[in-house]
Amino acid sequence: MDNSASDDVTSSGALWRHARSHGYAARLKDLQQRRALATAWAIALDYLLIGAAMLVTFNLGWLALLPALLLIGNRQRALVVLIHDASHRLLCNSGKANDRIAKWLLCPPMLISLSRYRTLHLQHHQHLGDPQKDTDYLHDEALIAQGWWATYRTQLLGRSNLFTACFGMLARMTPGERLTTATWWALALAGVTTAWGVQGLGLFMALWVTARIGVYHPIISFVIISDHVGLVPGTVVSFTRNHPGNLASRFIHPHNNGWHLAHHLMPGLPFHALRSAHGVLMQWPPYRDAEHCEKYFSGPQSVVASWCRKSRRWTLPALDLLSRR
């Protein structure tokens, strides 16, 4: 089955027809406005929290180790969320500034190539649900039948995934991206050494690498499954879920990243607008009746339960019918 861009267009077209006829199209358009100050604050917050975790651990030692690792891993995840927005050019109004911000402040610490990430991610959007062309397609009926833990363990411990957890996209970077990455790390390590000495440098590297492999990697392995696995390929609405908007989402899906169905229907929504957009989109019947998980790990409406059961099948005519109501 080839779920190319036609499914995205059909779902989005039905949404916009309903939005125009029911008076909320202007609100959705307004939410697509890029806000450079929101981006600047998000980046500053991520860096400040990483620095705070380092500072507290340097002063308190082992007492702060576990909280520091959890916080740094969470902020590493947050940086990748912003890289995701940068791949859609949503950080600010200028495309050139968007890419410069990503290439100098977001991608180097996470060892990510913006050009490679953008290519893979846009292919995912264009071919959502296509086993051959969707770069994030992980839907495996045989594996799902074994339960959510087996599904997660396979992703977590896959050899290529573990390699990426350690080395990111270094092997696929352009020479310019490698130079920028090396420059960022040279400046960062020099700054840490100046502030805390050689002992602080060792502590920073130990915290960063351990958090990347032991916290960030388990989180991203969970997230990449949770976006689509267990649903019904066919349309954006049938094959994409929203995640809980609770306290745990701040750890697993920082920067509003859990509203994944809203993102696929409207890829032009910046991270800071997703929560508000979700509330507006609930006026559209197919969106309201889609897969919205209440918790992550417990109960019939949890994310892991959703992995292992099929939602009812949607058809494109049904979407068109509901859009005209």
LOMARLUM-655654 format. One line per field, with one value per residue (C-alpha): chain; x, y, z. Coordinates in nm, 2 decimals. Layout:
// LOMARLUM-655654
chain: A / ...
x: X / ...
y: Y / ...
z: Z / ...
This chain:
// LOMARLUM-655654
chain: A / A / A / A / A / A / A / A / A / A / A / A / A / A / A / A / A / A / A / A / A / A / A / A / A / A / A / A / A / A / A / A / A / A / A / A / A / A / A / A / A / A / A / A / A / A / A / A / A / A / A / A / A / A / A / A / A / A / A / A / A / A / A / A / A / A / A / A / A / A / A / A / A / A / A / A / A / A / A / A / A / A / A / A / A / A / A / A / A / A / A / A / A / A / A / A / A / A / A / A / A / A / A / A / A / A / A / A / A / A / A / A / A / A / A / A / A / A / A / A / A / A / A / A / A / A / A / A / A / A / A / A / A / A / A / A / A / A / A / A / A / A / A / A / A / A / A / A / A / A / A / A / A / A / A / A / A / A / A / A / A / A / A / A / A / A / A / A / A / A / A / A / A / A / A / A / A / A / A / A / A / A / A / A / A / A / A / A / A / A / A / A / A / A / A / A / A / A / A / A / A / A / A / A / A / A / A / A / A / A / A / A / A / A / A / A / A / A / A / A / A / A / A / A / A / A / A / A / A / A / A / A / A / A / A / A / A / A / A / A / A / A / A / A / A / A / A / A / A / A / A / A / A / A / A / A / A / A / A / A / A / A / A / A / A / A / A / A / A / A / A / A / A / A / A / A / A / A / A / A / A / A / A / A / A / A / A / A / A / A / A / A / A / A / A / A / A / A / A / A / A / A / A / A / A / A / A / A / A / A / A / A / A / A / A / A / A / A / A / A / A / A / A / A / A
x: 0.00 / 0.13 / 0.02 / 0.20 / 0.12 / -0.24 / -0.36 / -0.21 / -0.37 / -0.71 / -0.72 / -0.59 / -0.83 / -1.12 / -1.00 / -0.98 / -1.32 / -1.47 / -1.27 / -1.38 / -1.75 / -1.75 / -1.55 / -1.22 / -1.00 / -0.86 / -0.76 / -0.57 / -0.39 / -0.30 / -0.15 / 0.09 / 0.27 / 0.64 / 0.75 / 1.13 / 1.11 / 0.93 / 1.21 / 1.48 / 1.33 / 1.30 / 1.66 / 1.78 / 1.57 / 1.72 / 2.08 / 2.01 / 1.87 / 2.16 / 2.40 / 2.20 / 2.22 / 2.59 / 2.64 / 2.43 / 2.61 / 2.95 / 2.87 / 2.66 / 2.83 / 2.65 / 2.34 / 2.25 / 2.36 / 2.03 / 1.82 / 2.09 / 2.10 / 1.72 / 1.72 / 2.00 / 1.85 / 1.52 / 1.68 / 1.86 / 1.52 / 1.40 / 1.68 / 1.58 / 1.22 / 1.35 / 1.56 / 1.24 / 1.08 / 1.39 / 1.35 / 1.01 / 1.16 / 0.94 / 1.19 / 1.15 / 1.03 / 1.37 / 1.46 / 1.83 / 1.82 / 1.62 / 1.89 / 2.17 / 2.01 / 1.97 / 2.32 / 2.50 / 2.29 / 2.07 / 2.23 / 2.60 / 2.54 / 2.31 / 2.54 / 2.26 / 2.29 / 2.01 / 2.01 / 1.99 / 1.73 / 1.52 / 1.53 / 1.43 / 1.16 / 0.99 / 1.00 / 0.81 / 0.54 / 0.51 / 0.48 / 0.32 / 0.22 / 0.41 / 0.63 / 0.88 / 0.90 / 0.80 / 1.14 / 0.97 / 0.76 / 0.79 / 0.45 / 0.50 / 0.20 / 0.40 / 0.60 / 0.29 / 0.12 / 0.40 / 0.31 / 0.43 / 0.74 / 0.87 / 0.80 / 0.99 / 1.28 / 1.34 / 1.36 / 1.57 / 1.83 / 1.85 / 2.21 / 2.18 / 1.97 / 2.24 / 2.50 / 2.30 / 2.26 / 2.63 / 2.74 / 2.44 / 2.46 / 2.83 / 2.89 / 2.63 / 2.72 / 2.86 / 3.21 / 3.07 / 2.84 / 3.13 / 3.33 / 3.05 / 3.00 / 3.37 / 3.37 / 3.07 / 3.22 / 3.56 / 3.40 / 3.17 / 3.45 / 3.67 / 3.40 / 3.34 / 3.71 / 3.74 / 3.45 / 3.51 / 3.86 / 3.96 / 3.76 / 3.45 / 3.53 / 3.54 / 3.21 / 3.04 / 3.14 / 3.04 / 2.70 / 2.64 / 2.73 / 2.55 / 2.24 / 2.24 / 2.26 / 2.08 / 1.80 / 1.76 / 1.79 / 1.52 / 1.29 / 1.34 / 1.30 / 0.96 / 0.86 / 0.93 / 0.71 / 0.44 / 0.37 / 0.21 / 0.27 / -0.05 / -0.28 / -0.43 / -0.23 / -0.45 / -0.49 / -0.32 / -0.61 / -0.62 / -0.24 / -0.14 / -0.20 / -0.19 / -0.02 / -0.12 / -0.10 / -0.01 / 0.30 / 0.48 / 0.45 / 0.70 / 0.96 / 0.88 / 0.74 / 0.88 / 0.80 / 0.44 / 0.58 / 0.30 / 0.03 / 0.15 / -0.18 / -0.21 / 0.15 / 0.08 / -0.24 / -0.08 / 0.30 / 0.32 / 0.23 / 0.53 / 0.60 / 0.46 / 0.12 / 0.05 / -0.14 / -0.36 / -0.42 / -0.52 / -0.81 / -0.92 / -0.89 / -1.12 / -1.40 / -1.34 / -1.52 / -1.25 / -0.99 / -1.21 / -1.27 / -0.91 / -0.66 / -0.61 / -0.42 / -0.49 / -0.19 / 0.14 / 0.15 / -0.17 / -0.53 / -0.71 / -0.66 / -0.28 / -0.02 / 0.12 / -0.23 / -0.28 / 0.03 / -0.12 / -0.48 / -0.62 / -0.84 / -1.14 / -1.06 / -1.12 / -1.19 / -1.14 / -1.51 / -1.60 / -1.35 / -1.52 / -1.86 / -1.77 / -1.59 / -1.92 / -2.12
y: 0.00 / 0.34 / 0.61 / 0.90 / 1.26 / 1.21 / 1.09 / 1.39 / 1.62 / 1.45 / 1.46 / 1.82 / 1.93 / 1.78 / 1.95 / 2.30 / 2.27 / 2.20 / 2.48 / 2.73 / 2.63 / 2.63 / 2.95 / 2.84 / 2.85 / 3.19 / 3.07 / 2.78 / 3.01 / 3.24 / 2.95 / 2.88 / 3.21 / 3.15 / 3.32 / 3.38 / 3.48 / 3.15 / 2.96 / 3.17 / 3.10 / 2.72 / 2.70 / 2.90 / 2.69 / 2.37 / 2.50 / 2.65 / 2.33 / 2.13 / 2.38 / 2.36 / 1.98 / 2.00 / 2.27 / 2.09 / 1.76 / 1.92 / 2.06 / 1.78 / 1.48 / 1.14 / 1.28 / 1.47 / 1.21 / 1.04 / 1.36 / 1.52 / 1.23 / 1.23 / 1.61 / 1.61 / 1.32 / 1.50 / 1.82 / 1.63 / 1.50 / 1.86 / 1.98 / 1.71 / 1.83 / 2.17 / 2.02 / 1.86 / 2.20 / 2.33 / 2.06 / 2.22 / 2.57 / 2.67 / 2.83 / 3.18 / 3.36 / 3.35 / 3.02 / 3.11 / 3.21 / 2.89 / 2.68 / 2.87 / 2.84 / 2.46 / 2.41 / 2.60 / 2.56 / 2.24 / 1.99 / 1.98 / 1.87 / 1.59 / 1.49 / 1.54 / 1.65 / 1.89 / 1.82 / 1.44 / 1.47 / 1.70 / 1.46 / 1.16 / 1.34 / 1.50 / 1.16 / 1.02 / 1.29 / 1.23 / 0.86 / 0.80 / 0.44 / 0.31 / 0.01 / 0.08 / 0.46 / 0.58 / 0.63 / 0.59 / 0.28 / 0.03 / -0.13 / -0.50 / -0.72 / -1.02 / -0.81 / -0.63 / -0.96 / -1.03 / -0.73 / -0.38 / -0.47 / -0.69 / -0.41 / -0.16 / -0.39 / -0.46 / -0.09 / -0.01 / -0.29 / -0.29 / -0.27 / 0.02 / 0.21 / 0.16 / 0.28 / 0.59 / 0.64 / 0.66 / 0.83 / 1.01 / 1.10 / 1.17 / 0.92 / 1.09 / 1.46 / 1.69 / 1.82 / 2.15 / 1.99 / 1.80 / 2.12 / 2.30 / 2.01 / 2.00 / 2.37 / 2.36 / 2.08 / 2.25 / 2.57 / 2.38 / 2.17 / 2.48 / 2.66 / 2.37 / 2.34 / 2.71 / 2.71 / 2.38 / 2.26 / 1.92 / 1.75 / 1.93 / 1.84 / 1.47 / 1.50 / 1.68 / 1.42 / 1.13 / 1.29 / 1.38 / 1.04 / 0.84 / 1.06 / 1.02 / 0.64 / 0.57 / 0.83 / 1.00 / 0.67 / 0.49 / 0.79 / 0.83 / 0.46 / 0.48 / 0.79 / 0.67 / 0.37 / 0.57 / 0.80 / 0.54 / 0.18 / -0.02 / 0.20 / 0.14 / 0.26 / 0.44 / 0.80 / 1.05 / 1.03 / 0.65 / 0.61 / 0.88 / 0.93 / 1.20 / 1.14 / 1.23 / 1.60 / 1.52 / 1.58 / 1.27 / 1.43 / 1.70 / 1.42 / 1.21 / 1.47 / 1.81 / 2.13 / 2.00 / 1.73 / 1.48 / 1.63 / 1.43 / 1.40 / 1.78 / 1.80 / 1.56 / 1.73 / 2.08 / 2.04 / 2.42 / 2.45 / 2.55 / 2.36 / 2.64 / 2.63 / 2.26 / 2.24 / 2.53 / 2.39 / 2.06 / 2.24 / 2.40 / 2.09 / 1.90 / 2.08 / 1.85 / 1.52 / 1.29 / 1.45 / 1.44 / 1.07 / 0.98 / 0.81 / 1.03 / 0.85 / 0.95 / 0.79 / 0.63 / 0.30 / 0.21 / 0.16 / 0.08 / 0.43 / 0.42 / 0.46 / 0.11 / -0.04 / 0.15 / 0.00 / -0.35 / -0.30 / -0.17 / 0.13 / 0.13 / 0.17 / 0.51 / 0.56 / 0.87 / 0.90 / 0.90 / 1.19 / 1.38 / 1.32 / 1.43 / 1.74 / 1.86 / 1.84
z: 0.00 / -0.10 / 0.15 / -0.02 / 0.01 / -0.12 / 0.22 / 0.40 / 0.14 / 0.17 / 0.55 / 0.57 / 0.29 / 0.49 / 0.80 / 0.63 / 0.47 / 0.81 / 0.97 / 0.71 / 0.73 / 1.12 / 1.17 / 1.32 / 1.02 / 1.11 / 1.46 / 1.31 / 1.06 / 1.35 / 1.55 / 1.26 / 1.32 / 1.41 / 1.73 / 1.76 / 2.13 / 2.21 / 2.03 / 2.21 / 2.55 / 2.47 / 2.37 / 2.67 / 2.91 / 2.77 / 2.81 / 3.15 / 3.29 / 3.16 / 3.32 / 3.65 / 3.65 / 3.60 / 3.87 / 4.13 / 4.06 / 4.08 / 4.43 / 4.58 / 4.41 / 4.42 / 4.59 / 4.27 / 4.02 / 3.93 / 3.91 / 3.70 / 3.46 / 3.42 / 3.37 / 3.12 / 2.92 / 2.92 / 2.79 / 2.52 / 2.41 / 2.42 / 2.19 / 1.94 / 1.95 / 1.85 / 1.57 / 1.45 / 1.43 / 1.26 / 0.99 / 0.92 / 0.93 / 1.22 / 1.46 / 1.32 / 1.01 / 0.83 / 0.68 / 0.68 / 1.05 / 1.13 / 0.98 / 1.15 / 1.49 / 1.44 / 1.30 / 1.57 / 1.89 / 1.85 / 1.62 / 1.74 / 2.10 / 1.98 / 1.68 / 1.43 / 1.07 / 1.00 / 0.62 / 0.68 / 0.95 / 0.73 / 0.43 / 0.64 / 0.83 / 0.53 / 0.36 / 0.67 / 0.63 / 0.25 / 0.27 / 0.61 / 0.66 / 0.35 / 0.47 / 0.19 / 0.19 / 0.54 / 0.71 / 1.06 / 0.97 / 1.26 / 1.25 / 1.28 / 1.35 / 1.46 / 1.71 / 1.83 / 1.90 / 2.16 / 2.36 / 2.42 / 2.61 / 2.32 / 2.08 / 2.29 / 2.37 / 2.00 / 1.93 / 2.24 / 2.18 / 1.81 / 1.70 / 1.46 / 1.72 / 1.99 / 1.74 / 1.68 / 2.05 / 2.09 / 1.77 / 1.63 / 1.27 / 1.26 / 0.98 / 0.76 / 0.82 / 0.55 / 0.60 / 0.70 / 0.96 / 1.11 / 1.13 / 1.31 / 1.54 / 1.63 / 1.69 / 1.92 / 2.12 / 2.14 / 2.27 / 2.51 / 2.66 / 2.69 / 2.88 / 3.11 / 3.18 / 3.25 / 3.49 / 3.68 / 3.58 / 3.45 / 3.72 / 3.60 / 3.24 / 3.33 / 3.52 / 3.23 / 2.98 / 3.21 / 3.27 / 2.91 / 2.76 / 3.04 / 3.00 / 2.62 / 2.63 / 2.96 / 2.95 / 2.61 / 2.41 / 2.61 / 2.58 / 2.20 / 2.15 / 2.33 / 2.14 / 1.79 / 1.85 / 2.02 / 1.73 / 1.50 / 1.59 / 1.66 / 1.46 / 1.11 / 0.81 / 0.56 / 0.66 / 0.88 / 1.12 / 1.14 / 1.17 / 1.41 / 1.78 / 2.04 / 2.37 / 2.72 / 2.81 / 3.17 / 3.39 / 3.25 / 2.90 / 3.01 / 3.05 / 2.75 / 2.51 / 2.61 / 2.42 / 2.35 / 2.12 / 2.22 / 2.01 / 1.71 / 1.52 / 1.53 / 1.39 / 1.10 / 1.00 / 1.03 / 0.99 / 0.99 / 1.36 / 1.57 / 1.89 / 2.11 / 1.94 / 1.94 / 2.27 / 2.17 / 1.83 / 1.98 / 2.16 / 1.84 / 1.63 / 1.87 / 1.68 / 1.38 / 1.43 / 1.28 / 1.50 / 1.81 / 1.75 / 1.67 / 1.91 / 2.21 / 2.49 / 2.85 / 3.02 / 2.91 / 3.09 / 3.27 / 3.17 / 2.85 / 2.70 / 2.77 / 2.50 / 2.55 / 2.53 / 2.21 / 2.06 / 2.09 / 1.97 / 1.64 / 1.64 / 1.41 / 1.05 / 0.89 / 0.52 / 0.31 / 0.22 / 0.59 / 0.64 / 0.36 / 0.50 / 0.85 / 0.72 / 0.57 / 0.89
